[in-house]
């Protein structure tokens, strides 16, 4: 009896072992498969581009370069800055400061408070002077026999020296101007490039003007600034405007204004001068006096 039981137990163990083997074979782990990434690969979103409006056409006077990639053009008396690409810079090689230009540009809105003007095209406007009929810088002006460049003596901060100047022309006259200055021949206006608030308006007088009437006009004009003073010939005797027929001025804490009448090359002129208080004022008046004293008639 005990042997039978032993046999039964052995048989049972054998069956169990065979069953475990079959289960182990059936449940063998499958070979590892590469993982699948179901996330789709998407391209990065394009950066938002500045808003660009339609091309704008305009005309003005080239003031000069503000930096290697920015030029200034005076449009209706207001200085505007334009970005210039390297390719377009070649178009400016034959255009000089104070040349009249026709140009195109676009406005790029960078953000709610920033707008950038980008030049797309620029050409010089051929004046009659280019055809041999007028002088540079204005319409209906004669060609001057004066050299286009020269030197003028100027005293700034007690130092007297000769500085280079360039000839500018308007209707009926020409004058020399220094590099920091710009001359608008149509408006007969001489200004500082760095700040057009420093300016001189040149007015040609008829031969029958009356000094007393001009004095009254000057008082009315200057009284808006402050107390009006008239300098005597003795007070002017040692200065650059020593031959002025009338020299009146007024000032306040913001600027000094002048009303000067002087005969130059047989013609009388009025010079309305605005000289704001600021750093450029130190050299402004000496250069102005030297420039207006260089005026010559051009018929």
MARZA-793172 format. One record per residue (C-alpha): residue number from 0; residue in three letters; x, y, z. Coordinates in pm, 1 decimal, padded with zeros to 6 digits. Layout:
<pts>
NUM ALA X Y Z
...
</pts>
This chain:
<pts>
0 UNK 00000.0 00000.0 00000.0
1 UNK 00274.0 00225.7 00076.7
2 UNK 00442.9 00149.4 -00260.1
3 UNK 00121.2 00231.1 -00450.0
4 UNK 00099.5 00563.1 -00284.3
5 UNK 00460.0 00632.8 -00364.7
6 UNK 00398.3 00548.6 -00728.2
7 UNK 00095.0 00770.8 -00744.1
8 UNK 00288.8 01059.2 -00595.9
9 UNK 00572.9 01012.6 -00844.8
10 UNK 00334.1 01003.5 -01135.2
11 UNK 00159.0 01313.6 -01013.9
12 UNK 00487.5 01502.9 -00980.2
13 UNK 00587.3 01402.9 -01330.2
14 UNK 00262.4 01531.2 -01474.9
15 UNK 00295.3 01857.3 -01287.0
16 UNK 00651.3 01909.3 -01406.6
17 UNK 00548.7 01850.4 -01771.3
18 UNK 00263.3 02099.1 -01728.1
19 UNK 00492.0 02363.6 -01588.4
20 UNK 00729.8 02315.4 -01880.8
21 UNK 00452.0 02363.2 -02135.3
22 UNK 00329.0 02675.6 -01958.9
23 UNK 00680.2 02818.5 -01947.6
24 UNK 00725.1 02757.6 -02320.5
25 UNK 00393.0 02918.0 -02401.9
26 UNK 00462.0 03228.1 -02197.5
27 UNK 00815.6 03297.7 -02321.8
28 UNK 00874.0 03672.9 -02349.9
29 UNK 00858.7 03806.6 -02709.3
30 UNK 01163.8 03983.9 -02857.1
31 UNK 01184.9 04352.8 -02769.3
32 UNK 01034.5 04578.1 -03038.9
33 UNK 01134.4 04939.2 -03102.7
34 UNK 00908.1 05181.7 -02928.9
35 UNK 00671.5 05374.1 -03148.4
36 UNK 00642.4 05750.0 -03093.6
37 UNK 00290.6 05840.1 -03187.1
38 UNK 00358.8 06213.7 -03148.9
39 UNK 00377.9 06381.9 -03487.3
40 UNK 00688.8 06593.1 -03558.6
41 UNK 00577.6 06952.8 -03632.3
42 UNK 00781.3 07236.7 -03777.5
43 UNK 00844.7 07533.0 -03544.6
44 UNK 00596.2 07814.8 -03584.1
45 UNK 00732.9 08094.5 -03806.7
46 UNK 00834.8 08409.4 -03625.7
47 UNK 00587.1 08690.1 -03673.4
48 UNK 00707.7 08930.0 -03941.0
49 UNK 00678.4 09307.6 -03903.0
50 UNK 00370.3 09444.1 -04065.9
51 UNK 00461.5 09610.8 -04394.7
52 UNK 00233.7 09861.7 -04557.4
53 UNK 00216.3 09986.2 -04915.9
54 UNK 00510.9 10153.7 -05084.9
55 UNK 00510.2 10531.9 -05033.3
56 UNK 00661.7 10775.0 -05284.4
57 UNK 00802.1 11112.0 -05178.1
58 UNK 01050.2 11385.8 -05262.1
59 UNK 01292.5 11568.4 -05036.9
60 UNK 01646.8 11687.1 -04981.9
61 UNK 01916.5 11444.4 -04875.2
62 UNK 02064.9 11566.4 -04546.0
63 UNK 02328.7 11296.1 -04504.9
64 UNK 02414.7 10975.8 -04322.7
65 UNK 02313.3 10942.1 -03958.6
66 UNK 02500.8 10609.3 -03928.2
67 UNK 02629.5 10341.0 -04173.0
68 UNK 02277.1 10209.0 -04232.4
69 UNK 02060.1 10518.4 -04187.3
70 UNK 02016.8 10830.7 -04397.6
71 UNK 01823.1 11146.0 -04325.0
72 UNK 01602.8 11315.1 -04583.8
73 UNK 01434.0 11648.3 -04524.1
74 UNK 01072.9 11627.2 -04640.1
75 UNK 00867.6 11948.5 -04623.5
76 UNK 01118.5 12089.1 -04377.2
77 UNK 01105.1 11785.5 -04144.5
78 UNK 01403.2 11550.6 -04108.3
79 UNK 01310.6 11183.0 -04152.1
80 UNK 01536.0 10879.2 -04098.6
81 UNK 01534.1 10578.1 -04332.9
82 UNK 01701.4 10238.3 -04305.1
83 UNK 01917.7 10154.8 -04609.6
84 UNK 02015.9 09804.0 -04716.8
85 UNK 02371.3 09733.1 -04835.5
86 UNK 02250.2 09679.0 -05192.6
87 UNK 02070.2 10012.6 -05199.5
88 UNK 02371.1 10200.8 -05061.1
89 UNK 02528.0 10188.5 -05407.0
90 UNK 02241.0 10403.3 -05534.1
91 UNK 02360.6 10683.2 -05306.3
92 UNK 02716.6 10694.3 -05437.2
93 UNK 02630.9 10966.0 -05691.2
94 UNK 02400.7 11166.5 -05464.8
95 UNK 02550.0 11442.5 -05251.6
96 UNK 02420.6 11608.6 -04936.7
97 UNK 02159.1 11875.3 -05012.6
98 UNK 02068.2 11714.0 -05346.6
99 UNK 01698.6 11690.4 -05421.9
100 UNK 01586.3 11327.6 -05436.9
101 UNK 01283.3 11123.8 -05533.0
102 UNK 01244.4 10804.4 -05333.4
103 UNK 01020.0 10516.9 -05226.3
104 UNK 00992.4 10358.4 -04885.0
105 UNK 00777.1 10129.0 -04673.9
106 UNK 00667.0 10157.0 -04314.5
107 UNK 00736.4 09849.6 -04102.0
108 UNK 00531.6 09832.9 -03785.1
109 UNK 00758.5 09653.8 -03537.5
110 UNK 00520.1 09681.8 -03244.5
111 UNK 00243.1 09902.9 -03114.0
112 UNK 00480.8 10191.1 -03048.2
113 UNK 00765.4 10139.9 -03297.7
114 UNK 00764.0 10214.6 -03668.8
115 UNK 01062.6 10176.1 -03900.8
116 UNK 01096.0 10350.4 -04236.9
117 UNK 01282.8 10137.0 -04490.4
118 UNK 01409.4 10289.8 -04814.6
119 UNK 01341.2 10078.5 -05123.5
120 UNK 01445.1 10313.0 -05404.6
121 UNK 01612.3 10654.0 -05441.6
122 UNK 01719.1 10871.0 -05734.2
123 UNK 01855.5 11221.0 -05766.6
124 UNK 01622.5 11479.7 -05916.7
125 UNK 01808.0 11642.0 -06201.6
126 UNK 01797.0 12017.5 -06156.4
127 UNK 01829.3 12274.2 -06429.4
128 UNK 02183.5 12321.8 -06302.3
129 UNK 02266.8 11973.9 -06430.0
130 UNK 02160.4 12092.9 -06775.4
131 UNK 02368.1 12408.9 -06745.9
132 UNK 02078.9 12647.7 -06681.0
133 UNK 02076.2 12700.9 -06304.2
134 UNK 02308.0 12699.2 -06008.2
135 UNK 02328.6 12410.0 -05765.6
136 UNK 02083.6 12417.3 -05482.7
137 UNK 01789.7 12604.0 -05630.2
138 UNK 01567.6 12681.1 -05924.8
139 UNK 01604.8 12971.7 -06164.5
140 UNK 01955.2 13047.0 -06039.3
141 UNK 02254.0 13140.9 -06247.0
142 UNK 02566.5 12928.8 -06264.3
143 UNK 02824.7 13086.1 -06038.6
144 UNK 03183.8 13140.5 -06141.4
145 UNK 03287.3 13094.3 -05778.8
146 UNK 03477.4 12779.7 -05678.2
147 UNK 03252.2 12506.3 -05545.5
148 UNK 03475.1 12469.2 -05239.2
149 UNK 03680.9 12718.8 -05045.7
150 UNK 03780.2 12820.7 -04693.0
151 UNK 03636.5 13084.8 -04461.2
152 UNK 03786.0 13230.2 -04148.2
153 UNK 03579.2 13176.0 -03835.5
154 UNK 03639.6 13243.5 -03466.5
155 UNK 03493.9 12990.6 -03222.9
156 UNK 03563.8 13001.0 -02849.4
157 UNK 03842.3 13254.4 -02902.5
158 UNK 04023.7 13046.2 -03163.9
159 UNK 04038.4 13188.2 -03518.5
160 UNK 04095.3 12939.7 -03797.0
161 UNK 04009.0 12869.3 -04158.2
162 UNK 03755.8 12596.8 -04220.0
163 UNK 03643.3 12431.6 -04545.6
164 UNK 03314.3 12549.2 -04697.7
165 UNK 03094.1 12450.5 -04990.6
166 UNK 02918.4 12682.3 -05234.8
167 UNK 02537.7 12693.2 -05214.0
168 UNK 02310.1 12883.7 -05449.6
169 UNK 01962.3 13027.5 -05442.0
170 UNK 01769.6 13255.4 -05671.8
171 UNK 01976.3 13570.7 -05717.9
172 UNK 02269.5 13495.1 -05488.7
173 UNK 02521.7 13240.0 -05365.7
174 UNK 02703.2 13186.8 -05037.5
175 UNK 02945.3 12947.2 -04873.6
176 UNK 02833.3 12714.5 -04594.7
177 UNK 03021.1 12502.2 -04342.6
178 UNK 02984.3 12123.4 -04316.6
179 UNK 02762.1 12126.4 -04003.2
180 UNK 02514.3 12346.8 -04192.4
181 UNK 02247.9 12275.7 -04451.9
182 UNK 02098.7 12525.4 -04698.1
183 UNK 01745.8 12506.2 -04838.6
184 UNK 01759.5 12718.9 -05152.3
185 UNK 01383.2 12723.6 -05209.5
186 UNK 01306.8 12845.6 -04856.9
187 UNK 01626.9 13054.3 -04831.7
188 UNK 01697.5 12888.1 -04499.8
189 UNK 02030.1 12796.7 -04340.8
190 UNK 02014.5 12540.9 -04056.7
191 UNK 02232.5 12320.2 -03839.1
192 UNK 02211.7 11959.3 -03955.6
193 UNK 02220.0 11828.3 -03601.5
194 UNK 01929.6 12052.0 -03496.1
195 UNK 01723.6 12251.4 -03752.0
196 UNK 01594.1 12472.1 -03469.3
197 UNK 01920.3 12660.9 -03517.6
198 UNK 01829.6 12847.8 -03832.2
199 UNK 01867.4 13161.2 -04042.2
200 UNK 01600.3 13285.4 -04280.9
201 UNK 01749.9 13500.1 -04555.6
202 UNK 01529.4 13769.4 -04706.7
203 UNK 01636.9 13987.5 -04997.8
204 UNK 01523.1 14349.4 -04971.0
205 UNK 01416.3 14588.7 -05242.3
206 UNK 01628.4 14898.0 -05288.5
207 UNK 01356.1 15132.0 -05158.4
208 UNK 01314.9 14979.7 -04812.6
209 UNK 01267.4 15213.0 -04515.3
210 UNK 01480.4 15141.7 -04210.0
211 UNK 01226.0 15281.4 -03963.1
212 UNK 00958.2 15049.2 -04094.7
213 UNK 01195.4 14754.4 -04066.2
214 UNK 01276.7 14856.6 -03709.3
215 UNK 00906.5 14844.7 -03622.5
216 UNK 00873.5 14504.8 -03787.5
217 UNK 01173.0 14380.7 -03592.7
218 UNK 01031.1 14499.6 -03259.5
219 UNK 00703.2 14324.0 -03328.1
220 UNK 00880.0 14002.1 -03424.7
221 UNK 01134.0 14001.5 -03142.4
222 UNK 00905.5 14116.2 -02860.9
223 UNK 00746.7 13770.5 -02856.4
224 UNK 01077.0 13635.6 -02719.9
225 UNK 01168.2 13901.5 -02466.4
226 UNK 01296.6 14254.3 -02424.6
227 UNK 01414.0 14399.8 -02757.1
228 UNK 01760.3 14554.4 -02779.4
229 UNK 01921.1 14742.7 -03066.8
230 UNK 02298.9 14737.9 -03092.6
231 UNK 02476.3 15054.1 -03203.2
232 UNK 02742.8 15075.9 -03472.1
233 UNK 02998.0 15129.2 -03195.0
234 UNK 02895.3 14807.7 -03021.5
235 UNK 02924.1 14621.3 -03352.4
236 UNK 03249.2 14784.6 -03464.2
237 UNK 03478.2 14500.2 -03360.4
238 UNK 03252.0 14214.5 -03470.6
239 UNK 03174.8 14034.7 -03796.7
240 UNK 02849.5 14232.3 -03847.0
241 UNK 03016.3 14571.1 -03802.2
242 UNK 02858.4 14714.5 -04116.6
243 UNK 02502.5 14611.3 -04035.4
244 UNK 02243.3 14880.9 -04101.7
245 UNK 02020.4 14737.7 -03829.0
246 UNK 02104.4 14486.9 -03557.4
247 UNK 01828.8 14401.5 -03310.1
248 UNK 01788.5 14109.4 -03074.1
249 UNK 01587.8 13963.5 -02786.4
250 UNK 01632.2 13661.1 -02565.8
251 UNK 01483.4 13445.1 -02293.4
252 UNK 01598.8 13134.9 -02111.0
253 UNK 01531.7 12916.8 -02417.4
254 UNK 01676.7 13106.5 -02713.2
255 UNK 01811.4 13428.9 -02861.2
256 UNK 01656.5 13577.6 -03171.5
257 UNK 01816.8 13830.2 -03408.4
258 UNK 01690.5 14065.5 -03678.2
259 UNK 01984.3 14193.5 -03884.8
260 UNK 01987.7 14410.6 -04196.8
261 UNK 02311.9 14426.9 -04392.8
262 UNK 02420.9 14522.6 -04742.4
263 UNK 02621.0 14255.7 -04922.6
264 UNK 02757.1 14287.6 -05273.9
265 UNK 02531.6 14588.6 -05340.9
266 UNK 02209.9 14425.2 -05215.2
267 UNK 02038.1 14458.7 -04876.0
268 UNK 01933.8 14144.3 -04689.3
269 UNK 01744.0 14067.2 -04368.9
270 UNK 01870.0 13778.8 -04159.3
271 UNK 01618.4 13632.7 -03914.1
272 UNK 01828.3 13419.5 -03678.7
273 UNK 01707.2 13171.1 -03416.0
274 UNK 01975.3 13050.7 -03173.4
275 UNK 01837.3 12814.8 -02905.0
276 UNK 02024.5 12766.8 -02580.2
277 UNK 02235.1 12452.5 -02617.5
278 UNK 02571.6 12304.7 -02700.2
279 UNK 02564.1 12380.6 -03078.7
280 UNK 02511.0 12750.8 -03005.0
281 UNK 02882.0 12805.2 -02938.8
282 UNK 02979.0 12764.7 -03303.9
283 UNK 02647.2 12846.7 -03465.9
284 UNK 02659.3 13226.6 -03477.7
285 UNK 03025.5 13254.6 -03586.1
286 UNK 02959.0 13018.3 -03877.3
287 UNK 02637.5 13200.8 -03966.2
288 UNK 02810.1 13539.1 -03975.0
289 UNK 03092.9 13402.7 -04189.6
290 UNK 02847.2 13239.0 -04429.4
291 UNK 02614.6 13537.0 -04477.7
292 UNK 02911.8 13768.9 -04520.5
293 UNK 03017.2 13552.0 -04816.0
294 UNK 02696.6 13629.7 -05009.3
295 UNK 02740.3 13747.0 -05367.8
296 UNK 02477.5 13840.0 -05623.9
297 UNK 02421.9 13597.5 -05911.9
298 UNK 02233.3 13733.0 -06211.5
</pts>
